[in-house]
Amino acid sequence: MSTTHPDLRRSAAADPAPTAAPSLVIALVGSGGDGIALLGDLLLQMAARQGLYGMMVQSYGPQIRGGESAVILRVGREEISYEGDRTDVFLCLRLADLKRFQGAVRLHPGSVVLLEESDTGELPDWIGRSDRETYRYPFGKIENGIEVAGEPKNMLALAILCRVLGWPAILARDALGHRFGHRPEVLSRNLAAFDRALGGPTPPSQPITAGQATALFAESGNEAVARGAAAAGLRFFAGYPITPSSEIMETLIEELPGKGGVVVQAEDEIAAIGMVLGASFGGVSAMTATSGPGLSLMTEMVGLSSMAELPAVIVDCQRAGPATGMPSRTEQSDLNHAIYAGHGDLPRAVLGVFDVVHAREVMYKAMHVSERYQLPVFVLSDAYIAQRRQIRGPVEALPGTPHRSVWSAGMGPARFELNGESGVRPFRVPGSPEGTYLAAGIEHTQEGYPTADGTIHQEMNRKRFQKLEGIADETKGWFRALGRADAPQGIIAWGSMYGLLREWVDRNPEFRVFLPEILHPFPIAALEAWRRGLRSTFVVEMSFQGQLHRYLSGLTDMSGVRSVARSGGMPMTSHELKRLLEEAVR
């Protein structure tokens, strides 16, 4: 490439030296095969090595192969769990791919813009405008007006981004060596492309402040769920691949056997939950993971878990539904299913995940509740958390491994005795001396024998629902409150809304926020105490029906509390939240 290209001369000469930013949002757009996701992951790993926090979210279409691809990456000195609203550095390898991501990329006057040299068209109006000169580089190889195979575009882009950010090239080379060290030919080709672009014309600069003194590490939401469960004593997992939860099983396949556990890829979701209950019946802590369509298939077996009092954890990575819906898009619309689905009176607990860091903690709590109270526990994540990668600090040690109370000879013959604490009796493990008992989906006596006696059915339902009273008492402090305690306006939300609202209250001190960690049984006394003195309250969620608002309306007086709800798809932004709150008031 000629170093005298006019666009490059202007960008290098006219670009003033900007001050280091406390955090930066980097948007990368290209086509399938351009390696956009790999580029983002390499940048995230390099940030972590420098002690910078960050997160990365991907966006792609429903195509099996090809199609458009985008990565939004935010890095900074402080912990990050929201990708931000405005793009500081924008790299697009093909302008034709940009349309799908309308709303995800928003330029501001100081944005650095890096485009393919052969894309001579203008950026669309909806993306905004930067006052800085555009930097153009020949990422693609063009012959007779047609793009042909050339150097890896993502490696060329990696070099240019290193120069924009002021990151040392050795960081990139180390990251590439770690990723491709086992494939020397690929590594050599990638390094050659990286070095060539590194010696090209000077791009605009946008440095970031220095990171922490120690290196951090990155993991995805699904990886955190899997590792949190394994650390909490999980020893059996069965599942069936489904977007966006599949990486939970993939991570456990790699890591659980080393802890003495077993992973089975079942033939479908019904078989998976059946295997989980079988393992639990044998005294082993067990779980599965799925998304909405799989959750629907598991519902009958969840009833068996409750009736036979078999501990089981079910992780649901929510996606836009119903039916197939939008598999790669996020939503918070499985709340009703998790709390209510199933025939008969079916006690269960439901917890929500705030972000990648919280995922490990919430899995410990889910395993604890399930094992202690011997009932099914749902953990609601979503595609926004499951598929993001987030940089975090060291993992804190867990306070021991959850365990269920185990029966031994001499404790009496009744497996389902009515007088247990919070409706729970020690768990009998088949094969232990005198431990054999009948566990079935049919209503049963205290000894486990089938019955059609309505009085016994009433007593057994009361026993099983006593567990929720014990859970409610133990978990009454499982929530997070953000903002000033005396702020006059309040927002109630849950799950992945946490990251946005954590920053929202800093910029909008007139708001306070209540986020339950446990959704059922709901910490209603804590909510009532939190909302005292509020002039206005909103329930904010990504659900067309406003499922959380409706659910809370059955638990407490929600008069005057406005529902701010929309369907899933793209995560909510602070600009959108501001508009929705204003519309709700009008």
C-alpha positions as CSV (number, residue, x, y, z in Angstrom):
1,M,0.0,0.0,0.0
2,S,1.3,3.4,-0.9
3,T,2.1,5.6,2.1
4,T,1.1,8.7,0.2
5,H,-2.6,7.8,0.0
6,P,-4.4,11.2,0.5
7,D,-6.9,9.9,3.1
8,L,-4.1,8.5,5.2
9,R,-2.0,11.7,5.0
10,R,-5.0,13.8,6.2
11,S,-5.9,11.4,9.1
12,A,-2.3,11.3,10.4
13,A,-1.7,15.0,10.1
14,A,-5.0,16.4,11.3
15,D,-5.6,14.1,14.3
16,P,-4.8,15.8,17.6
17,A,-3.4,13.9,20.4
18,P,-6.4,13.0,22.6
19,T,-6.3,12.4,26.3
20,A,-6.4,8.9,27.7
21,A,-10.1,7.8,28.2
22,P,-11.2,5.9,31.4
23,S,-13.1,3.5,29.2
24,L,-13.5,2.9,25.4
25,V,-16.3,1.3,23.3
26,I,-14.9,-0.4,20.2
27,A,-17.3,-1.6,17.5
28,L,-16.1,-4.2,14.9
29,V,-18.3,-5.1,11.8
30,G,-17.7,-7.5,9.0
31,S,-18.9,-10.7,7.3
32,G,-18.8,-14.3,8.4
33,G,-15.3,-15.5,7.7
34,D,-13.6,-12.1,8.4
35,G,-12.7,-13.3,11.9
36,I,-14.5,-10.5,13.7
37,A,-15.3,-12.6,16.7
38,L,-11.7,-13.7,17.0
39,L,-10.4,-10.2,16.6
40,G,-12.7,-9.0,19.5
41,D,-11.6,-11.9,21.7
42,L,-7.9,-11.2,21.1
43,L,-8.4,-7.6,22.1
44,L,-10.3,-8.6,25.2
45,Q,-7.5,-11.0,26.2
46,M,-4.9,-8.3,25.6
47,A,-7.0,-5.9,27.8
48,A,-7.1,-8.4,30.6
49,R,-3.3,-9.0,30.4
50,Q,-2.9,-5.2,31.0
51,G,-5.2,-5.3,34.1
52,L,-8.1,-3.6,32.2
53,Y,-11.7,-4.7,32.8
54,G,-14.0,-5.1,29.9
55,M,-16.8,-7.1,28.2
56,M,-17.6,-8.2,24.6
57,V,-20.9,-8.9,23.0
58,Q,-21.5,-10.4,19.6
59,S,-24.3,-9.9,17.1
60,Y,-24.9,-12.1,14.1
61,G,-27.7,-13.3,11.9
62,P,-29.5,-16.7,11.8
63,Q,-27.4,-18.1,9.0
64,I,-25.5,-21.3,9.6
65,R,-22.5,-19.9,7.7
66,G,-21.7,-16.5,6.5
67,G,-23.8,-13.4,7.0
68,E,-23.0,-10.3,8.8
69,S,-21.1,-10.3,12.1
70,A,-20.5,-7.5,14.7
71,V,-18.6,-7.3,18.0
72,I,-19.1,-4.5,20.6
73,L,-16.2,-4.4,23.0
74,R,-15.8,-2.1,26.0
75,V,-12.7,-1.9,28.1
76,G,-11.8,0.3,31.1
77,R,-10.0,0.6,34.4
78,E,-13.1,-0.1,36.5
79,E,-15.4,-3.2,36.4
80,I,-17.7,-3.2,33.3
81,S,-21.0,-5.0,32.9
82,Y,-22.6,-2.7,30.2
83,E,-21.2,-2.2,26.7
84,G,-22.0,1.6,26.7
85,D,-24.0,3.8,24.4
86,R,-21.5,5.6,22.1
87,T,-18.8,4.1,19.9
88,D,-15.3,5.5,20.5
89,V,-13.5,3.3,17.9
90,F,-15.4,2.0,14.8
91,L,-13.9,-0.5,12.4
92,C,-15.9,-1.8,9.5
93,L,-14.5,-4.2,6.9
94,R,-17.4,-3.9,4.6
95,L,-20.0,-1.1,4.7
96,A,-22.7,-3.4,3.1
97,D,-22.7,-5.4,6.4
98,L,-23.5,-2.4,8.5
99,K,-27.2,-2.1,8.0
100,R,-28.2,-5.1,10.1
101,F,-26.6,-3.5,13.2
102,Q,-28.5,-0.2,13.1
103,G,-28.8,1.1,16.6
104,A,-25.8,-0.9,17.9
105,V,-23.2,1.5,16.6
106,R,-23.5,5.2,17.5
107,L,-20.7,7.6,16.6
108,H,-19.9,10.8,18.4
109,P,-17.7,13.8,17.3
110,G,-14.5,12.3,18.7
111,S,-14.9,8.7,17.3
112,V,-12.1,7.1,15.4
113,V,-13.5,5.6,12.2
114,L,-11.5,2.9,10.3
115,L,-12.9,1.7,7.0
116,E,-12.1,-0.5,4.0
117,E,-10.2,1.6,1.4
118,S,-12.4,0.3,-1.5
119,D,-15.6,1.4,0.3
120,T,-15.9,4.9,-1.1
121,G,-19.6,5.4,0.0
122,E,-20.7,7.5,2.9
123,L,-21.7,6.2,6.3
124,P,-25.5,6.1,6.8
125,D,-27.1,9.0,8.7
126,W,-28.4,6.8,11.5
127,I,-24.8,6.0,12.7
128,G,-24.0,9.7,13.5
129,R,-20.9,11.6,12.5
130,S,-17.3,12.0,13.7
131,D,-15.4,15.2,13.3
132,R,-12.1,13.3,12.9
133,E,-10.8,12.2,9.6
134,T,-11.7,8.7,8.4
135,Y,-8.8,6.3,8.1
136,R,-9.0,3.9,5.2
137,Y,-7.0,0.8,4.7
138,P,-7.1,-2.0,2.1
139,F,-8.2,-4.9,4.3
140,G,-9.5,-6.8,1.3
141,K,-7.7,-7.8,-1.8
142,I,-9.5,-6.5,-4.8
143,E,-8.9,-7.8,-8.4
144,N,-10.9,-6.4,-11.3
145,G,-13.5,-5.0,-8.9
146,I,-14.0,-8.4,-7.2
147,E,-12.7,-9.3,-3.7
148,V,-10.5,-12.4,-3.7
149,A,-8.7,-14.3,-1.0
150,G,-5.9,-12.3,0.6
151,E,-4.3,-11.8,3.9
152,P,-6.4,-12.4,7.0
153,K,-8.3,-9.2,7.5
154,N,-8.6,-9.5,11.2
155,M,-4.8,-9.6,11.6
156,L,-4.4,-6.5,9.6
157,A,-7.1,-4.9,11.7
158,L,-5.5,-6.1,15.0
159,A,-2.3,-4.2,14.1
160,I,-4.1,-1.0,13.3
161,L,-6.1,-1.2,16.5
162,C,-3.0,-1.7,18.5
163,R,-1.6,1.5,17.0
164,V,-4.9,3.4,17.7
165,L,-5.0,2.3,21.3
166,G,-1.3,2.6,21.9
167,W,-1.0,-1.0,23.0
168,P,2.5,-2.7,22.6
169,A,2.8,-5.1,19.7
170,I,4.3,-7.7,21.9
171,L,0.9,-8.1,23.6
172,A,-0.7,-9.0,20.3
173,R,2.1,-11.4,19.4
174,D,1.8,-13.2,22.7
175,A,-2.0,-13.5,22.3
176,L,-1.5,-14.9,18.8
177,G,1.1,-17.3,20.0
178,H,-1.2,-18.5,22.8
179,R,-4.1,-19.0,20.3
180,F,-2.2,-20.5,17.4
181,G,1.0,-21.9,18.9
182,H,-0.2,-25.5,18.1
183,R,-0.6,-24.5,14.4
184,P,2.7,-23.0,13.3
185,E,1.8,-22.4,9.7
186,V,-1.3,-20.4,10.7
187,L,0.6,-18.5,13.3
188,S,3.3,-17.5,10.8
189,R,0.7,-16.3,8.3
190,N,-1.1,-14.3,10.9
191,L,2.0,-12.7,12.3
192,A,3.2,-11.7,8.8
193,A,-0.1,-9.9,8.1
194,F,0.0,-8.3,11.5
195,D,3.6,-7.0,11.0
196,R,2.8,-5.6,7.5
197,A,-0.1,-3.5,8.8
198,L,1.9,-2.5,11.8
199,G,4.4,-0.7,9.6
200,G,1.7,1.1,7.6
201,P,0.6,4.8,7.8
202,T,-0.1,6.1,11.2
203,P,-3.8,5.9,12.2
204,P,-5.6,8.3,14.5
205,S,-4.9,7.6,18.2
206,Q,-7.3,7.0,21.1
207,P,-5.4,5.8,24.1
208,I,-7.0,4.4,27.3
209,T,-5.9,4.9,30.9
210,A,-3.6,2.2,32.4
211,G,-5.1,-0.9,33.9
212,Q,-4.8,-2.5,37.4
213,A,-1.5,-3.7,38.7
214,T,-2.3,-7.3,38.1
215,A,-3.6,-9.3,35.1
216,L,-7.3,-10.2,35.1
217,F,-9.0,-12.9,33.1
218,A,-12.1,-13.2,30.8
219,E,-14.8,-15.8,30.6
220,S,-18.3,-16.0,29.0
221,G,-21.5,-16.2,30.9
222,N,-22.0,-19.8,30.0
223,E,-18.5,-20.7,31.1
224,A,-19.1,-18.9,34.4
225,V,-22.3,-20.9,34.9
226,A,-20.6,-24.2,34.2
227,R,-17.6,-23.4,36.5
228,G,-19.7,-22.0,39.3
229,A,-21.8,-25.2,39.3
230,A,-18.8,-27.5,39.2
231,A,-17.2,-25.5,42.1
232,A,-20.4,-25.9,44.0
233,G,-20.3,-29.7,43.9
234,L,-22.0,-30.6,40.6
235,R,-21.1,-34.1,39.7
236,F,-23.6,-35.0,36.9
237,F,-24.8,-33.0,33.9
238,A,-27.0,-34.1,31.0
239,G,-28.1,-31.7,28.2
240,Y,-28.9,-31.3,24.6
241,P,-27.3,-28.5,22.5
242,I,-29.4,-25.4,21.9
243,T,-28.5,-21.8,21.3
244,P,-27.7,-19.8,23.4
245,S,-26.9,-22.4,26.2
246,S,-24.7,-24.9,24.4
247,E,-21.3,-23.7,25.8
248,I,-22.4,-24.7,29.3
249,M,-22.3,-28.3,28.3
250,E,-19.2,-27.8,26.2
251,T,-17.3,-26.3,29.1
252,L,-18.4,-29.1,31.5
253,I,-17.4,-31.7,29.0
254,E,-13.9,-30.3,29.2
255,E,-13.7,-29.6,32.9
256,L,-16.2,-31.7,35.0
257,P,-14.5,-35.1,34.5
258,G,-11.4,-33.7,36.1
259,K,-13.4,-33.1,39.2
260,G,-14.8,-36.6,39.2
261,G,-18.0,-35.7,37.4
262,V,-19.9,-37.1,34.4
263,V,-21.4,-35.3,31.4
264,V,-23.9,-36.9,29.0
265,Q,-25.1,-35.4,25.7
266,A,-28.6,-36.8,25.6
267,E,-30.7,-37.4,22.6
268,D,-33.2,-34.6,23.5
269,E,-34.2,-32.4,26.4
270,I,-36.7,-34.8,27.8
271,A,-34.0,-37.5,28.1
272,A,-31.6,-34.9,29.6
273,I,-33.9,-34.0,32.5
274,G,-34.8,-37.6,33.0
275,M,-31.1,-38.5,33.4
276,V,-30.6,-35.6,35.8
277,L,-33.4,-36.9,38.0
278,G,-32.0,-40.4,37.9
279,A,-28.6,-39.2,39.0
280,S,-30.2,-37.1,41.8
281,F,-32.2,-40.1,42.9
282,G,-28.9,-41.8,43.3
283,G,-27.7,-39.1,45.7
284,V,-25.6,-37.1,43.1
285,S,-25.9,-33.4,42.6
286,A,-27.1,-32.9,39.1
287,M,-28.2,-30.2,36.6
288,T,-29.1,-29.5,33.0
289,A,-29.1,-26.3,30.8
290,T,-31.3,-25.3,27.9
291,S,-33.3,-22.5,26.3
292,G,-37.0,-21.8,25.9
293,P,-38.0,-24.6,23.5
294,G,-36.1,-27.1,25.6
295,L,-37.5,-25.8,28.8
296,S,-41.0,-26.4,27.4
297,L,-40.1,-30.1,26.8
298,M,-38.7,-30.5,30.3
299,T,-41.8,-29.2,32.1
300,E,-43.5,-32.6,32.9
301,M,-40.2,-34.0,34.4
302,V,-39.9,-30.9,36.6
303,G,-43.1,-31.9,38.1
304,L,-41.6,-35.3,38.9
305,S,-38.7,-33.5,40.6
306,S,-41.1,-31.7,42.9
307,M,-43.4,-34.6,43.6
308,A,-40.6,-37.1,44.3
309,E,-38.5,-34.4,46.1
310,L,-35.5,-34.9,43.9
311,P,-33.0,-32.0,43.8
312,A,-32.4,-30.6,40.3
313,V,-31.0,-27.4,38.9
314,I,-32.3,-26.2,35.4
315,V,-30.4,-23.3,33.8
316,D,-32.5,-21.5,31.1
317,C,-30.6,-19.2,28.8
318,Q,-33.5,-17.1,27.6
319,R,-33.8,-16.1,24.0
320,A,-36.5,-14.3,22.0
321,G,-39.5,-16.5,21.5
322,P,-42.0,-18.1,21.4
323,A,-41.3,-21.3,19.3
324,T,-38.0,-21.0,17.5
325,G,-38.2,-17.2,17.8
326,M,-34.8,-15.5,17.3
327,P,-32.3,-18.0,18.7
328,S,-29.3,-15.6,18.9
329,R,-31.3,-12.7,20.4
330,T,-31.9,-12.0,24.1
331,E,-35.2,-11.6,26.0
332,Q,-36.6,-11.9,29.5
333,S,-39.8,-13.7,28.6
334,D,-39.4,-17.1,30.3
335,L,-40.2,-15.7,33.8
336,N,-43.9,-16.8,33.7
337,H,-42.8,-20.3,32.6
338,A,-40.2,-20.7,35.3
339,I,-42.6,-19.5,38.1
340,Y,-45.9,-21.1,37.0
341,A,-45.5,-23.8,34.3
342,G,-46.5,-27.3,35.1
343,H,-49.8,-29.0,36.0
344,G,-50.9,-29.3,39.6
345,D,-49.4,-27.4,42.5
346,L,-45.7,-27.5,41.8
347,P,-43.2,-25.8,44.3
348,R,-40.0,-24.6,42.8
349,A,-37.4,-21.8,43.3
350,V,-36.3,-19.4,40.6
351,L,-33.1,-17.3,40.6
352,G,-31.8,-14.7,38.1
353,V,-28.3,-14.0,36.8
354,F,-27.1,-10.3,36.8
355,D,-23.9,-10.7,34.8
356,V,-20.9,-13.0,34.1
357,V,-19.3,-12.3,37.5
358,H,-22.5,-13.0,39.4
359,A,-23.1,-16.2,37.5
360,R,-20.6,-18.2,39.6
361,E,-22.2,-16.9,42.8
362,V,-25.7,-17.6,41.8
363,M,-24.9,-21.1,40.7
364,Y,-23.6,-21.9,44.2
365,K,-26.8,-20.5,45.7
366,A,-29.0,-22.5,43.2
367,M,-27.1,-25.7,44.1
368,H,-27.5,-25.0,47.8
369,V,-31.2,-24.3,47.6
370,S,-31.9,-27.4,45.5
371,E,-29.8,-29.7,47.6
372,R,-31.0,-28.4,51.0
373,Y,-34.7,-28.2,50.1
374,Q,-34.9,-31.1,47.7
375,L,-36.8,-29.4,44.9
376,P,-36.2,-28.1,41.3
377,V,-34.5,-24.8,41.0
378,F,-34.5,-22.7,37.9
379,V,-31.7,-20.3,37.1
380,L,-32.6,-17.7,34.5
381,S,-29.8,-16.3,32.4
382,D,-30.3,-14.9,28.9
383,A,-28.5,-14.6,25.6
384,Y,-27.0,-11.2,26.5
385,I,-25.2,-12.8,29.5
386,A,-24.7,-16.3,28.1
387,Q,-22.8,-15.2,25.0
388,R,-20.9,-12.2,26.3
389,R,-17.3,-12.4,27.5
390,Q,-16.4,-10.3,30.5
391,I,-13.1,-9.5,32.2
392,R,-13.2,-10.1,35.9
393,G,-10.9,-10.3,38.9
394,P,-9.8,-13.4,40.9
395,V,-12.6,-15.8,41.8
396,E,-13.4,-15.8,45.5
397,A,-13.4,-19.1,47.4
398,L,-16.8,-20.6,48.0
399,P,-18.0,-21.1,51.6
400,G,-18.0,-24.9,51.3
401,T,-19.9,-27.3,49.1
402,P,-23.7,-27.5,49.3
403,H,-25.0,-30.8,50.4
404,R,-28.3,-32.5,51.1
405,S,-29.1,-34.1,54.5
406,V,-28.6,-37.8,54.0
407,W,-30.7,-40.5,55.8
408,S,-29.0,-43.3,57.8
409,A,-30.4,-46.4,59.4
410,G,-32.3,-45.6,62.6
411,M,-33.9,-42.4,61.3
412,G,-37.2,-44.1,60.8
413,P,-38.8,-45.6,57.7
414,A,-40.8,-42.7,56.4
415,R,-38.9,-40.9,53.5
416,F,-41.7,-38.3,53.2
417,E,-42.5,-37.8,56.8
418,L,-44.6,-34.7,57.4
419,N,-42.8,-33.2,60.4
420,G,-39.4,-32.4,58.7
421,E,-37.9,-28.9,59.1
422,S,-39.4,-26.7,56.3
423,G,-41.0,-29.9,54.9
424,V,-37.6,-31.5,54.3
425,R,-36.6,-35.0,55.5
426,P,-33.1,-36.6,55.2
427,F,-32.6,-38.0,51.7
428,R,-32.4,-41.8,51.3
429,V,-29.8,-43.0,48.9
430,P,-30.8,-46.3,47.2
431,G,-28.3,-49.0,48.0
432,S,-27.5,-47.8,51.5
433,P,-28.5,-50.2,54.3
434,E,-32.3,-50.1,54.7
435,G,-32.3,-47.1,52.3
436,T,-34.5,-48.4,49.5
437,Y,-37.8,-46.6,49.0
438,L,-40.4,-45.9,46.3
439,A,-40.0,-42.6,44.5
440,A,-42.6,-42.0,41.8
441,G,-44.7,-39.3,40.2
442,I,-47.9,-40.6,41.7
443,E,-49.1,-39.1,45.0
444,H,-47.8,-41.1,47.9
445,T,-48.0,-41.7,51.7
446,Q,-45.2,-40.8,54.1
447,E,-43.6,-44.1,53.3
448,G,-43.8,-43.6,49.5
449,Y,-46.6,-45.9,48.7
450,P,-49.2,-44.8,46.1
451,T,-52.4,-43.3,47.4
452,A,-55.6,-41.6,46.0
453,D,-56.6,-40.3,49.5
454,G,-57.5,-36.6,49.1
455,T,-56.6,-35.9,52.8
456,I,-53.1,-37.3,52.3
457,H,-52.8,-35.3,49.1
458,Q,-53.6,-32.1,51.0
459,E,-51.1,-32.9,53.7
460,M,-48.4,-33.7,51.2
461,N,-49.0,-30.5,49.2
462,R,-48.7,-28.6,52.5
463,K,-45.4,-30.4,53.3
464,R,-43.9,-29.7,49.9
465,F,-44.9,-26.0,49.9
466,Q,-43.5,-25.6,53.4
467,K,-40.1,-25.6,51.6
468,L,-40.9,-22.2,50.0
469,E,-41.5,-20.8,53.5
470,G,-38.0,-21.9,54.5
471,I,-36.4,-20.7,51.3
472,A,-38.2,-17.3,51.6
473,D,-36.8,-16.9,55.1
474,E,-33.3,-17.9,54.2
475,T,-33.2,-15.7,51.0
476,K,-34.9,-12.6,52.2
477,G,-31.7,-10.7,51.7
478,W,-31.0,-12.0,48.2
479,F,-31.3,-8.7,46.3
480,R,-29.3,-5.7,45.2
481,A,-30.2,-2.1,45.7
482,L,-28.5,0.6,43.6
483,G,-28.4,4.3,43.9
484,R,-29.2,6.7,46.8
485,A,-31.6,5.2,49.4
486,D,-33.5,8.5,49.4
487,A,-33.8,9.0,45.6
488,P,-37.4,9.9,44.8
489,Q,-37.8,7.7,41.7
490,G,-37.5,3.9,41.6
491,I,-36.9,1.2,39.1
492,I,-37.6,-2.5,39.7
493,A,-35.8,-4.8,37.3
494,W,-34.1,-8.2,37.2
495,G,-31.4,-10.3,35.5
496,S,-29.3,-8.7,32.8
497,M,-30.8,-5.2,33.2
498,Y,-28.3,-4.9,36.1
499,G,-25.3,-3.7,34.0
500,L,-27.3,-0.8,32.4
501,L,-28.9,0.2,35.6
502,R,-25.7,0.1,37.6
503,E,-24.4,3.0,35.4
504,W,-27.8,4.6,35.0
505,V,-28.0,5.5,38.7
506,D,-24.6,7.1,38.6
507,R,-25.7,9.5,35.8
508,N,-29.3,9.9,37.1
509,P,-29.0,10.2,40.9
510,E,-32.8,10.9,41.2
511,F,-33.3,7.1,40.7
512,R,-32.8,4.1,42.9
513,V,-33.0,0.5,41.7
514,F,-34.2,-2.8,43.2
515,L,-32.9,-6.0,41.6
516,P,-34.0,-9.4,43.1
517,E,-31.5,-12.2,43.0
518,I,-34.2,-14.7,43.8
519,L,-37.4,-14.2,41.9
520,H,-39.5,-17.0,43.5
521,P,-40.2,-16.9,46.3
522,F,-39.8,-13.1,45.9
523,P,-38.2,-11.0,48.7
524,I,-41.3,-9.0,49.0
525,A,-40.6,-7.6,52.5
526,A,-37.3,-6.2,51.2
527,L,-39.1,-4.7,48.2
528,E,-41.7,-3.0,50.4
529,A,-39.0,-1.5,52.6
530,W,-37.0,-0.3,49.6
531,R,-39.9,1.5,47.9
532,R,-40.9,3.6,50.9
533,G,-40.8,7.3,50.1
534,L,-40.9,6.9,46.3
535,R,-42.8,9.4,44.3
536,S,-42.8,7.3,41.2
537,T,-41.9,3.6,40.4
538,F,-41.3,1.7,37.2
539,V,-40.8,-2.0,36.4
540,V,-38.3,-2.2,33.5
541,E,-37.9,-5.5,31.6
542,M,-37.4,-7.0,28.2
543,S,-40.8,-8.8,27.9
544,F,-43.7,-7.8,25.7
545,Q,-46.3,-8.7,28.4
546,G,-44.4,-7.1,31.3
547,Q,-44.2,-10.4,33.1
548,L,-42.4,-9.2,36.2
549,H,-44.9,-6.3,36.6
550,R,-47.8,-8.8,36.3
551,Y,-46.1,-11.2,38.7
552,L,-45.5,-8.6,41.4
553,S,-49.1,-7.4,41.0
554,G,-50.2,-10.7,42.5
555,L,-47.9,-10.3,45.5
556,T,-48.3,-6.7,46.5
557,D,-50.1,-3.4,45.7
558,M,-48.7,-2.1,42.5
559,S,-51.1,0.8,42.1
560,G,-49.4,3.6,40.2
561,V,-46.4,1.5,39.4
562,R,-45.8,1.8,35.6
563,S,-44.7,-1.0,33.4
564,V,-41.8,-0.2,31.0
565,A,-41.6,-3.3,28.9
566,R,-40.6,-4.2,25.4
567,S,-39.8,-7.4,23.5
568,G,-36.3,-8.7,23.5
569,G,-33.8,-8.7,20.6
570,M,-31.1,-6.1,21.2
571,P,-30.3,-5.2,24.8
572,M,-31.8,-2.0,26.1
573,T,-29.6,1.1,26.0
574,S,-29.6,4.1,28.3
575,H,-30.9,6.4,25.6
576,E,-33.8,4.0,25.0
577,L,-34.5,3.6,28.7
578,K,-34.7,7.4,29.1
579,R,-37.2,7.6,26.2
580,L,-39.3,4.7,27.6
581,L,-39.4,6.2,31.0
582,E,-40.5,9.6,29.6
583,E,-43.2,7.9,27.5
584,A,-44.4,6.0,30.5
585,V,-44.9,9.2,32.4
586,R,-46.7,10.8,29.5
